[in-house]
Amino acid sequence: MDENKENSCETRLSEEQKYDPIQPLKASGKAPILVEIICERVHCVLYDYAINTVDMIVEIFGDLIEIQTVIRQGDRENAQRFLDLCKKAGKMLPVPTILINGEVAFTSVPHPSELEAAIEARLVQKGFLRKK
């Protein structure tokens, strides 16, 4: 192996060991609840942790929930959405921030049960679920 290749940051995984990285998500706008995750860039550790936590809980609610990522260092549309959310919140939002229907719900990755309770409360408030 040539010296440049040996010192590079490329992973040396076999095809069987490679994984598909988590991709940014774009909501269709059809679900009554939109969960947005603000991250710095795709594939940072906090992004992966946040999106995995949200994915795990969203499965419980099925089609009532959609997820969208807001990538601060993404394209112009992402940057504008980030700025709009910050303006609505009245402050610069940290990474990661999880919003439910445009409202800040968490400014760090919550425990899955906390996220589930927050989403459930919004669905009850909108009349899609009954209070337990």
DRENTORKOL-3810 file (N, C-alpha, C; in nm, 4 decimals):
REM DRENTORKOL-3810
@n.u->0.0853; n.v->-0.1181; n.w->0.0000; ca.u->0.0000; ca.v->0.0000; ca.w->0.0000; c.u->0.0890; c.v->0.1233; c.w->0.0000
@n.u->0.0524; n.v->0.2219; n.w->-0.0796; ca.u->0.1387; ca.v->0.3392; ca.w->-0.0822; c.u->0.1212; c.v->0.4201; c.w->0.0466
@n.u->0.2218; n.v->0.4988; n.w->0.0793; ca.u->0.2268; ca.v->0.5691; ca.w->0.2071; c.u->0.1085; c.v->0.6637; c.w->0.2271
@n.u->0.0672; n.v->0.7362; n.w->0.1237; ca.u->-0.0467; ca.v->0.8281; ca.w->0.1355; c.u->-0.1744; c.v->0.7536; c.w->0.1704
@n.u->-0.1964; n.v->0.6402; n.w->0.1075; ca.u->-0.3168; ca.v->0.5607; ca.w->0.1314; c.u->-0.3158; c.v->0.5064; c.w->0.2743
@n.u->-0.1994; n.v->0.4641; n.w->0.3213; ca.u->-0.1864; ca.v->0.4053; ca.w->0.4536; c.u->-0.2137; c.v->0.5077; c.w->0.5633
@n.u->-0.1783; n.v->0.6341; n.w->0.5419; ca.u->-0.1960; ca.v->0.7385; ca.w->0.6427; c.u->-0.3279; c.v->0.8132; c.w->0.6295
@n.u->-0.4103; n.v->0.7748; n.w->0.5334; ca.u->-0.5364; ca.v->0.8470; ca.w->0.5136; c.u->-0.6358; c.v->0.8114; c.w->0.6239
@n.u->-0.7440; n.v->0.8863; n.w->0.6293; ca.u->-0.8484; ca.v->0.8632; ca.w->0.7287; c.u->-0.9563; c.v->0.7676; c.w->0.6793
@n.u->-0.9364; n.v->0.7105; n.w->0.5635; ca.u->-1.0363; ca.v->0.6187; ca.w->0.5099; c.u->-1.0468; c.v->0.4956; c.w->0.5985
@n.u->-1.1685; n.v->0.4466; n.w->0.6135; ca.u->-1.1863; ca.v->0.3245; ca.w->0.6907; c.u->-1.1434; c.v->0.2059; c.w->0.6070
@n.u->-1.0992; n.v->0.1044; n.w->0.6725; ca.u->-1.0549; ca.v->-0.0158; ca.w->0.6035; c.u->-1.1474; c.v->-0.1316; c.w->0.6389
@n.u->-1.2736; n.v->-0.1128; n.w->0.6144; ca.u->-1.3734; ca.v->-0.2147; ca.w->0.6441; c.u->-1.4043; c.v->-0.2956; c.w->0.5202
@n.u->-1.4320; n.v->-0.4216; n.w->0.5410; ca.u->-1.4747; ca.v->-0.5036; ca.w->0.4279; c.u->-1.6165; c.v->-0.4619; c.w->0.3908
@n.u->-1.6625; n.v->-0.5033; n.w->0.2747; ca.u->-1.7980; ca.v->-0.4699; ca.w->0.2305; c.u->-1.9026; c.v->-0.5193; c.w->0.3312
@n.u->-1.8770; n.v->-0.6329; n.w->0.3953; ca.u->-1.9716; ca.v->-0.6893; ca.w->0.4924; c.u->-1.9796; c.v->-0.6057; c.w->0.6195
@n.u->-1.8711; n.v->-0.5342; n.w->0.6548; ca.u->-1.8663; ca.v->-0.4560; ca.w->0.7768; c.u->-1.9183; c.v->-0.3140; c.w->0.7588
@n.u->-1.9280; n.v->-0.2666; n.w->0.6369; ca.u->-1.9708; ca.v->-0.1292; ca.w->0.6129; c.u->-2.1181; c.v->-0.1127; c.w->0.6479
@n.u->-2.1545; n.v->0.0072; n.w->0.6829; ca.u->-2.2931; ca.v->0.0382; ca.w->0.7169; c.u->-2.3397; c.v->0.1565; c.w->0.6341
@n.u->-2.4703; n.v->0.1675; n.w->0.6216; ca.u->-2.5279; ca.v->0.2819; ca.w->0.5521; c.u->-2.5461; c.v->0.3939; c.w->0.6526
@n.u->-2.4803; n.v->0.5070; n.w->0.6337; ca.u->-2.4962; ca.v->0.6171; ca.w->0.7281; c.u->-2.6391; c.v->0.6718; c.w->0.7242
@n.u->-2.6798; n.v->0.7294; n.w->0.8345; ca.u->-2.8125; ca.v->0.7886; ca.w->0.8438; c.u->-2.8186; c.v->0.9097; c.w->0.7518
@n.u->-2.9230; n.v->0.9171; n.w->0.6737; ca.u->-2.9390; ca.v->1.0253; ca.w->0.5770; c.u->-3.0285; c.v->1.1357; c.w->0.6343
@n.u->-3.0119; n.v->1.2596; n.w->0.5882; ca.u->-3.1014; ca.v->1.3672; ca.w->0.6312; c.u->-3.2457; c.v->1.3321; c.w->0.5934
@n.u->-3.3400; n.v->1.3772; n.w->0.6733; ca.u->-3.4809; ca.v->1.3454; ca.w->0.6509; c.u->-3.5587; c.v->1.4705; c.w->0.6158
@n.u->-3.6532; n.v->1.4566; n.w->0.5256; ca.u->-3.7401; ca.v->1.5674; ca.w->0.4821; c.u->-3.8841; c.v->1.5214; c.w->0.4985
@n.u->-3.9628; n.v->1.5942; n.w->0.5731; ca.u->-4.1028; ca.v->1.5590; ca.w->0.5979; c.u->-4.1907; c.v->1.6001; c.w->0.4809
@n.u->-4.2995; n.v->1.5260; n.w->0.4621; ca.u->-4.3938; ca.v->1.5576; ca.w->0.3546; c.u->-4.4969; c.v->1.6610; c.w->0.3977
@n.u->-4.5155; n.v->1.6759; n.w->0.5284; ca.u->-4.6141; ca.v->1.7706; ca.w->0.5797; c.u->-4.7522; c.v->1.7111; c.w->0.5965
@n.u->-4.7658; n.v->1.5802; n.w->0.5824; ca.u->-4.8962; ca.v->1.5147; ca.w->0.5915; c.u->-4.9327; c.v->1.4711; c.w->0.7328
@n.u->-4.8362; n.v->1.4554; n.w->0.8208; ca.u->-4.8627; ca.v->1.4084; ca.w->0.9571; c.u->-4.8987; c.v->1.5264; c.w->1.0481
@n.u->-4.9787; n.v->1.5017; n.w->1.1515; ca.u->-5.0164; ca.v->1.6111; ca.w->1.2425; c.u->-4.9030; c.v->1.6574; c.w->1.3335
@n.u->-4.8004; n.v->1.5733; n.w->1.3508; ca.u->-4.6872; ca.v->1.6095; ca.w->1.4361; c.u->-4.5589; c.v->1.6054; c.w->1.3541
@n.u->-4.4830; n.v->1.7147; n.w->1.3610; ca.u->-4.3537; ca.v->1.7224; ca.w->1.2955; c.u->-4.2467; c.v->1.7332; c.w->1.4034
@n.u->-4.1554; n.v->1.6378; n.w->1.4045; ca.u->-4.0415; ca.v->1.6417; ca.w->1.4958; c.u->-3.9211; c.v->1.6825; c.w->1.4130
@n.u->-3.8604; n.v->1.7949; n.w->1.4505; ca.u->-3.7428; ca.v->1.8436; ca.w->1.3806; c.u->-3.6208; c.v->1.8296; c.w->1.4715
@n.u->-3.5100; n.v->1.7927; n.w->1.4109; ca.u->-3.3851; ca.v->1.7768; ca.w->1.4849; c.u->-3.2842; c.v->1.8725; c.w->1.4237
@n.u->-3.2352; n.v->1.9655; n.w->1.5039; ca.u->-3.1316; ca.v->2.0572; ca.w->1.4574; c.u->-2.9969; c.v->1.9932; c.w->1.4869
@n.u->-2.9145; n.v->1.9873; n.w->1.3834; ca.u->-2.7790; ca.v->1.9347; ca.w->1.4003; c.u->-2.6814; c.v->2.0248; c.w->1.3265
@n.u->-2.5559; n.v->2.0094; n.w->1.3586; ca.u->-2.4514; ca.v->2.0909; ca.w->1.2959; c.u->-2.4282; c.v->2.0463; c.w->1.1522
@n.u->-2.4110; n.v->1.9169; n.w->1.1366; ca.u->-2.3889; ca.v->1.8577; ca.w->1.0052; c.u->-2.4313; c.v->1.7114; c.w->1.0129
@n.u->-2.4518; n.v->1.6509; n.w->0.9012; ca.u->-2.4902; ca.v->1.5108; ca.w->0.8977; c.u->-2.3728; c.v->1.4261; c.w->0.9464
@n.u->-2.4036; n.v->1.3269; n.w->1.0220; ca.u->-2.3087; ca.v->1.2264; ca.w->1.0710; c.u->-2.2176; c.v->1.2724; c.w->1.1827
@n.u->-2.2514; n.v->1.3796; n.w->1.2501; ca.u->-2.1795; ca.v->1.4077; ca.w->1.3729; c.u->-2.2401; c.v->1.3153; c.w->1.4797
@n.u->-2.1699; n.v->1.2887; n.w->1.5843; ca.u->-2.2143; ca.v->1.1929; ca.w->1.6855; c.u->-2.3486; c.v->1.2344; c.w->1.7450
@n.u->-2.3637; n.v->1.3616; n.w->1.7777; ca.u->-2.4892; ca.v->1.4072; ca.w->1.8375; c.u->-2.6067; c.v->1.3891; c.w->1.7415
@n.u->-2.5823; n.v->1.4117; n.w->1.6135; ca.u->-2.6879; ca.v->1.3913; ca.w->1.5138; c.u->-2.7320; c.v->1.2452; c.w->1.5125
@n.u->-2.6355; n.v->1.1547; n.w->1.5031; ca.u->-2.6695; ca.v->1.0125; ca.w->1.4991; c.u->-2.7436; c.v->0.9701; c.w->1.6256
@n.u->-2.6983; n.v->1.0171; n.w->1.7399; ca.u->-2.7620; ca.v->0.9836; ca.w->1.8673; c.u->-2.9050; c.v->1.0381; c.w->1.8711
@n.u->-2.9226; n.v->1.1638; n.w->1.8322; ca.u->-3.0554; ca.v->1.2261; ca.w->1.8344; c.u->-3.1506; c.v->1.1583; c.w->1.7365
@n.u->-3.1066; n.v->1.1360; n.w->1.6141; ca.u->-3.1955; ca.v->1.0786; ca.w->1.5133; c.u->-3.2335; c.v->0.9358; c.w->1.5497
@n.u->-3.1408; n.v->0.8605; n.w->1.6071; ca.u->-3.1731; ca.v->0.7243; ca.w->1.6494; c.u->-3.2747; c.v->0.7243; c.w->1.7627
@n.u->-3.2615; n.v->0.8152; n.w->1.8561; ca.u->-3.3580; ca.v->0.8259; ca.w->1.9663; c.u->-3.4955; c.v->0.8628; c.w->1.9128
@n.u->-3.5017; n.v->0.9606; n.w->1.8246; ca.u->-3.6290; ca.v->1.0027; ca.w->1.7667; c.u->-3.6904; c.v->0.8894; c.w->1.6845
@n.u->-3.6106; n.v->0.8243; n.w->1.6007; ca.u->-3.6605; ca.v->0.7118; ca.w->1.5207; c.u->-3.7237; c.v->0.6040; c.w->1.6076
@n.u->-3.6584; n.v->0.5726; n.w->1.7177; ca.u->-3.7062; ca.v->0.4679; ca.w->1.8073; c.u->-3.8457; c.v->0.5014; c.w->1.8616
@n.u->-3.8694; n.v->0.6254; n.w->1.8950; ca.u->-3.9975; ca.v->0.6660; ca.w->1.9538; c.u->-4.1035; c.v->0.6889; c.w->1.8469
@n.u->-4.0658; n.v->0.7453; n.w->1.7348; ca.u->-4.1615; ca.v->0.7756; ca.w->1.6289; c.u->-4.2311; c.v->0.6486; c.w->1.5789
@n.u->-4.1599; n.v->0.5375; n.w->1.5799; ca.u->-4.2192; ca.v->0.4095; ca.w->1.5374; c.u->-4.3454; c.v->0.3770; c.w->1.6173
@n.u->-4.3501; n.v->0.4179; n.w->1.7420; ca.u->-4.4648; ca.v->0.3910; ca.w->1.8295; c.u->-4.5906; c.v->0.4576; c.w->1.7756
@n.u->-4.5769; n.v->0.5748; n.w->1.7161; ca.u->-4.6912; ca.v->0.6552; ca.w->1.6746; c.u->-4.7258; c.v->0.6427; c.w->1.5263
@n.u->-4.6463; n.v->0.5729; n.w->1.4513; ca.u->-4.6760; ca.v->0.5462; ca.w->1.3098; c.u->-4.6885; c.v->0.6710; c.w->1.2250
@n.u->-4.7970; n.v->0.6770; n.w->1.1469; ca.u->-4.8171; ca.v->0.7851; ca.w->1.0494; c.u->-4.8539; c.v->0.9196; c.w->1.1119
@n.u->-4.8689; n.v->0.9252; n.w->1.2431; ca.u->-4.9040; ca.v->1.0511; ca.w->1.3083; c.u->-4.7831; c.v->1.1444; c.w->1.3229
@n.u->-4.6648; n.v->1.0908; n.w->1.2987; ca.u->-4.5413; ca.v->1.1654; ca.w->1.3205; c.u->-4.4539; c.v->1.1625; c.w->1.1953
@n.u->-4.3905; n.v->1.2753; n.w->1.1678; ca.u->-4.2873; ca.v->1.2820; ca.w->1.0651; c.u->-4.1631; c.v->1.3460; c.w->1.1266
@n.u->-4.0486; n.v->1.3101; n.w->1.0712; ca.u->-3.9215; ca.v->1.3639; ca.w->1.1188; c.u->-3.8579; c.v->1.4454; c.w->1.0065
@n.u->-3.7988; n.v->1.5567; n.w->1.0470; ca.u->-3.7227; ca.v->1.6363; ca.w->0.9511; c.u->-3.5948; c.v->1.6830; c.w->1.0184
@n.u->-3.4846; n.v->1.6736; n.w->0.9474; ca.u->-3.3591; ca.v->1.7243; ca.w->1.0003; c.u->-3.3362; c.v->1.8666; c.w->0.9508
@n.u->-3.2806; n.v->1.9479; n.w->1.0379; ca.u->-3.2433; ca.v->2.0855; ca.w->1.0045; c.u->-3.0929; c.v->2.0929; c.w->1.0266
@n.u->-3.0191; n.v->2.0969; n.w->0.9183; ca.u->-2.8736; ca.v->2.0904; ca.w->0.9247; c.u->-2.8158; c.v->2.2306; c.w->0.9116
@n.u->-2.7587; n.v->2.2791; n.w->1.0224; ca.u->-2.7063; ca.v->2.4163; ca.w->1.0231; c.u->-2.6048; c.v->2.4402; c.w->0.9140
@n.u->-2.5202; n.v->2.3453; n.w->0.8878; ca.u->-2.4186; ca.v->2.3612; ca.w->0.7844; c.u->-2.4624; c.v->2.2939; c.w->0.6547
@n.u->-2.5920; n.v->2.2888; n.w->0.6341; ca.u->-2.6459; ca.v->2.2276; ca.w->0.5137; c.u->-2.6651; c.v->2.3298; c.w->0.4040
@n.u->-2.7660; n.v->2.3073; n.w->0.3225; ca.u->-2.7934; ca.v->2.3983; ca.w->0.2117; c.u->-2.8664; c.v->2.5242; c.w->0.2603
@n.u->-2.8966; n.v->2.6113; n.w->0.1672; ca.u->-2.9608; ca.v->2.7392; ca.w->0.2009; c.u->-3.0960; c.v->2.7192; c.w->0.2704
@n.u->-3.1741; n.v->2.6222; n.w->0.2237; ca.u->-3.3049; ca.v->2.5950; ca.w->0.2825; c.u->-3.2913; c.v->2.5536; c.w->0.4299
@n.u->-3.1944; n.v->2.4675; n.w->0.4600; ca.u->-3.1710; ca.v->2.4261; ca.w->0.5983; c.u->-3.1259; c.v->2.5432; c.w->0.6841
@n.u->-3.0342; n.v->2.6220; n.w->0.6315; ca.u->-2.9840; ca.v->2.7374; ca.w->0.7060; c.u->-3.0970; c.v->2.8354; c.w->0.7358
@n.u->-3.1848; n.v->2.8593; n.w->0.6383; ca.u->-3.2962; ca.v->2.9509; ca.w->0.6589; c.u->-3.3946; c.v->2.8956; c.w->0.7617
@n.u->-3.4234; n.v->2.7657; n.w->0.7559; ca.u->-3.5137; ca.v->2.7041; ca.w->0.8543; c.u->-3.4545; c.v->2.7158; c.w->0.9942
@n.u->-3.3241; n.v->2.6930; n.w->1.0052; ca.u->-3.2571; ca.v->2.7075; ca.w->1.1347; c.u->-3.2746; c.v->2.8502; c.w->1.1882
@n.u->-3.2492; n.v->2.9486; n.w->1.1037; ca.u->-3.2623; ca.v->3.0886; ca.w->1.1466; c.u->-3.4071; c.v->3.1225; c.w->1.1834
@n.u->-3.5032; n.v->3.0702; n.w->1.1074; ca.u->-3.6445; ca.v->3.0936; ca.w->1.1382; c.u->-3.6816; c.v->3.0346; c.w->1.2744
@n.u->-3.6335; n.v->2.9134; n.w->1.3018; ca.u->-3.6620; ca.v->2.8496; ca.w->1.4305; c.u->-3.5969; c.v->2.9261; c.w->1.5460
@n.u->-3.4748; n.v->2.9778; n.w->1.5236; ca.u->-3.4074; ca.v->3.0575; ca.w->1.6262; c.u->-3.4840; c.v->3.1864; c.w->1.6536
@n.u->-3.5309; n.v->3.2496; n.w->1.5473; ca.u->-3.6066; ca.v->3.3735; ca.w->1.5632; c.u->-3.7345; c.v->3.3473; c.w->1.6424
@n.u->-3.8039; n.v->3.2393; n.w->1.6087; ca.u->-3.9272; ca.v->3.2041; ca.w->1.6801; c.u->-3.8992; c.v->3.1749; c.w->1.8274
@n.u->-3.7850; n.v->3.1097; n.w->1.8552; ca.u->-3.7481; ca.v->3.0764; ca.w->1.9931; c.u->-3.6914; c.v->3.1966; c.w->2.0681
@n.u->-3.6510; n.v->3.3000; n.w->1.9944; ca.u->-3.5950; ca.v->3.4188; ca.w->2.0579; c.u->-3.4500; c.v->3.4040; c.w->2.0997
@n.u->-3.3827; n.v->3.3025; n.w->2.0469; ca.u->-3.2417; ca.v->3.2816; ca.w->2.0800; c.u->-3.1802; c.v->3.1847; c.w->1.9799
@n.u->-3.0483; n.v->3.1809; n.w->1.9780; ca.u->-2.9781; ca.v->3.0828; ca.w->1.8951; c.u->-2.9964; c.v->2.9466; c.w->1.9611
@n.u->-3.0389; n.v->2.8500; n.w->1.8844; ca.u->-3.0649; ca.v->2.7171; ca.w->1.9393; c.u->-2.9392; c.v->2.6310; c.w->1.9342
@n.u->-2.9130; n.v->2.5575; n.w->2.0427; ca.u->-2.7946; ca.v->2.4717; ca.w->2.0454; c.u->-2.8146; c.v->2.3451; c.w->1.9637
@n.u->-2.7065; n.v->2.2738; n.w->1.9454; ca.u->-2.7085; ca.v->2.1466; ca.w->1.8743; c.u->-2.6833; c.v->2.0362; c.w->1.9756
@n.u->-2.7636; n.v->1.9330; n.w->1.9808; ca.u->-2.8878; ca.v->1.9170; ca.w->1.9048; c.u->-3.0039; c.v->1.9818; c.w->1.9786
@n.u->-3.1014; n.v->2.0267; n.w->1.9038; ca.u->-3.2289; ca.v->2.0714; ca.w->1.9583; c.u->-3.3367; c.v->1.9896; c.w->1.8898
@n.u->-3.4354; n.v->1.9464; n.w->1.9678; ca.u->-3.5484; ca.v->1.8723; ca.w->1.9124; c.u->-3.6721; c.v->1.9583; c.w->1.9304
@n.u->-3.7413; n.v->1.9820; n.w->1.8191; ca.u->-3.8624; ca.v->2.0628; ca.w->1.8204; c.u->-3.9813; c.v->1.9761; c.w->1.7835
@n.u->-4.0949; n.v->2.0064; n.w->1.8429; ca.u->-4.2195; ca.v->1.9383; ca.w->1.8083; c.u->-4.3149; c.v->2.0450; c.w->1.7574
@n.u->-4.3537; n.v->2.0317; n.w->1.6320; ca.u->-4.4392; ca.v->2.1306; ca.w->1.5652; c.u->-4.3862; c.v->2.2732; c.w->1.5808
@n.u->-4.2553; n.v->2.2882; n.w->1.5608; ca.u->-4.1939; ca.v->2.4200; ca.w->1.5616; c.u->-4.1629; c.v->2.4772; c.w->1.6981
@n.u->-4.1990; n.v->2.4071; n.w->1.8043; ca.u->-4.1730; ca.v->2.4530; ca.w->1.9407; c.u->-4.0574; c.v->2.3731; c.w->2.0003
@n.u->-3.9650; n.v->2.4420; n.w->2.0657; ca.u->-3.8518; ca.v->2.3736; ca.w->2.1272; c.u->-3.9035; c.v->2.2797; c.w->2.2355
@n.u->-3.8695; n.v->2.1516; n.w->2.2205; ca.u->-3.9083; ca.v->2.0510; ca.w->2.3197; c.u->-3.7885; c.v->2.0108; c.w->2.4055
@n.u->-3.6707; n.v->1.9977; n.w->2.3415; ca.u->-3.5496; ca.v->1.9561; ca.w->2.4127; c.u->-3.4286; c.v->2.0243; c.w->2.3496
@n.u->-3.3346; n.v->2.0678; n.w->2.4342; ca.u->-3.2108; ca.v->2.1266; ca.w->2.3836; c.u->-3.0928; c.v->2.0324; c.w->2.4044
@n.u->-3.1228; n.v->1.9079; n.w->2.4221; ca.u->-3.0245; ca.v->1.7995; ca.w->2.4249; c.u->-3.1027; c.v->1.6731; c.w->2.3894
@n.u->-3.0358; n.v->1.5624; n.w->2.3776; ca.u->-3.1055; ca.v->1.4387; ca.w->2.3430; c.u->-3.1745; c.v->1.3865; c.w->2.4688
@n.u->-3.3072; n.v->1.3765; n.w->2.4662; ca.u->-3.3801; ca.v->1.3322; ca.w->2.5849; c.u->-3.3771; c.v->1.1806; c.w->2.6008
@n.u->-3.4153; n.v->1.1365; n.w->2.7175; ca.u->-3.4369; ca.v->0.9933; ca.w->2.7385; c.u->-3.5568; c.v->0.9554; c.w->2.6508
@n.u->-3.5563; n.v->0.8377; n.w->2.5912; ca.u->-3.6682; ca.v->0.7993; ca.w->2.5044; c.u->-3.8057; c.v->0.8130; c.w->2.5698
@n.u->-3.8167; n.v->0.7832; n.w->2.6980; ca.u->-3.9479; ca.v->0.7949; ca.w->2.7641; c.u->-3.9929; c.v->0.9408; c.w->2.7743
@n.u->-3.8990; n.v->1.0336; n.w->2.7890; ca.u->-3.9329; ca.v->1.1764; ca.w->2.7923; c.u->-3.9831; c.v->1.2226; c.w->2.6564
@n.u->-3.9163; n.v->1.1790; n.w->2.5518; ca.u->-3.9577; ca.v->1.2156; ca.w->2.4166; c.u->-4.0948; c.v->1.1561; c.w->2.3852
@n.u->-4.1151; n.v->1.0317; n.w->2.4221; ca.u->-4.2445; ca.v->0.9671; ca.w->2.3992; c.u->-4.3561; c.v->1.0434; c.w->2.4701
@n.u->-4.3333; n.v->1.0821; n.w->2.5947; ca.u->-4.4346; ca.v->1.1566; ca.w->2.6711; c.u->-4.4638; c.v->1.2923; c.w->2.6070
@n.u->-4.3616; n.v->1.3610; n.w->2.5582; ca.u->-4.3807; ca.v->1.4921; ca.w->2.4952; c.u->-4.4622; c.v->1.4797; c.w->2.3668
@n.u->-4.4318; n.v->1.3785; n.w->2.2850; ca.u->-4.5060; ca.v->1.3584; ca.w->2.1610; c.u->-4.6498; c.v->1.3181; c.w->2.1917
@n.u->-4.6649; n.v->1.2281; n.w->2.2864; ca.u->-4.7988; ca.v->1.1832; ca.w->2.3256; c.u->-4.8834; c.v->1.3011; c.w->2.3736
@n.u->-4.8250; n.v->1.3892; n.w->2.4531; ca.u->-4.8977; ca.v->1.5070; ca.w->2.5031; c.u->-4.9460; c.v->1.5943; c.w->2.3875
@n.u->-4.8612; n.v->1.6142; n.w->2.2843; ca.u->-4.9017; ca.v->1.6945; ca.w->2.1680; c.u->-5.0147; c.v->1.6269; c.w->2.0914
@n.u->-5.0078; n.v->1.4936; n.w->2.0793; ca.u->-5.1136; ca.v->1.4209; ca.w->2.0085; c.u->-5.2452; c.v->1.4252; c.w->2.0849
@n.u->-5.2399; n.v->1.4200; n.w->2.2161; ca.u->-5.3616; ca.v->1.4323; ca.w->2.2985; c.u->-5.4175; c.v->1.5729; c.w->2.2823
@n.u->-5.3302; n.v->1.6727; n.w->2.2887; ca.u->-5.3703; ca.v->1.8132; ca.w->2.2744; c.u->-5.4396; c.v->1.8381; c.w->2.1407
@n.u->-5.3922; n.v->1.7727; n.w->2.0340; ca.u->-5.4509; ca.v->1.7897; ca.w->1.9005; c.u->-5.5707; c.v->1.6980; c.w->1.8763
@n.u->-5.6012; n.v->1.6113; n.w->1.9728; ca.u->-5.7177; ca.v->1.5243; ca.w->1.9603; c.u->-5.6931; c.v->1.3933; c.w->1.8843
@n.u->-5.5679; n.v->1.3569; n.w->1.8626; ca.u->-5.5373; ca.v->1.2329; ca.w->1.7918; c.u->-5.5238; c.v->1.1120; c.w->1.8838
@n.u->-5.5047; n.v->1.1379; n.w->2.0126; ca.u->-5.4980; ca.v->1.0319; ca.w->2.1122; c.u->-5.5819; c.v->1.0746; c.w->2.2320
@n.u->-5.6263; n.v->0.9758; n.w->2.3082; ca.u->-5.6961; ca.v->1.0046; ca.w->2.4340; c.u->-5.5990; c.v->0.9996; c.w->2.5490
@n.u->-5.6256; n.v->1.0823; n.w->2.6474; ca.u->-5.5430; ca.v->1.0870; ca.w->2.7663; c.u->-5.5481; c.v->0.9516; c.w->2.8370
@n.u->-5.4339; n.v->0.9053; n.w->2.8815; ca.u->-5.4277; ca.v->0.7760; ca.w->2.9510; c.u->-5.4730; c.v->0.7889; c.w->3.0929
END
